[in-house]
Amino acid sequence: MNNHAHDPIGVFDSGLGGLTVVKELIHHLPNEKIVYFGDTARVPYGTKSAETIIRYSRDIVKVLLKNKVKMVVVACNTASSLALDVLKDEFDIPIIGVIDPGAKKAMEVTRNKKVGIIATSSTIKSGKYARKIVQLDKNIVVTSQACPLFVPLVEEGWFDHTVTYQVAEQYLGVIKKNKIDTLILGCTHYPLLKQVLHQVMGPKVQLVDSAQEVALQVKELLTRDGLLRTRLGPCQHAFIVSDEPKQFQRLAVRFLGGGVKNVRRHVYV
Ligand code: DGL
């Protein structure tokens, strides 16, 4: 076993959404301790430039390293699209993003080779998901759609609201016309809209939630590198946020399905 096996896994996101990935990590790796960083003071990333997202992501990895993490999961789709390659070059620690696992899963799931991607504007603009899918199978036809209103709707808790259905109908029109059979939920917040998306897309379309795939890939990597934490028993996860912790704690329940303790604030200098 590697010396670092008992160190925590670092996970970060622009805000709360990455907790959907934490939920899957806890489910698939119950012995692991997690240190989560939510950049709540600087969210959203989905509308910002690559340069800014790279700078923010770099700051966060530095904070996570100070917390002695053994690896980093970039739970944010936007940061994975725009900053992952730079982070991998700059830091000497395993770093996993959410794009490759999601793209791989979609490639395995699709039967008619027509895949849709929904994500933030910056993720769609980067073209990362589409390129990865075509790289895996050049016969797959990809239709992409930015859905910027979904993030605020989720944060408002409007998972089943008439307005959310109307917005989804509007956004998904072109994707539906293209007769996709697989839809990648390319944003941390979208798993909370599964019910709406299922209804709007119809029962024949499979929804790919990259959070589950990421957890499985993290497990694979930790097993391969002898980094799995084998000590049994509950572990205290830690949450770091860049804005006021109270708001994070209040909304975290929606994403994690349970309350969060041990939240502290990081102040950028
Ligand atoms: N976490 C972001 C993502 O997965 C969504 C929220 C934001 O725009 O920062 O793309």
Boltz pocket constraint, residues with backbone or C-beta under 6 A from the ligand:
constraints:
  - pocket:
      binder: B
      contacts: [[A, 13], [A, 14], [A, 15], [A, 17], [A, 18], [A, 43], [A, 44], [A, 45], [A, 46], [A, 47], [A, 75], [A, 76], [A, 77], [A, 78], [A, 79], [A, 120], [A, 123], [A, 151], [A, 186], [A, 187], [A, 188], [A, 189]]
      max_distance: 6.0
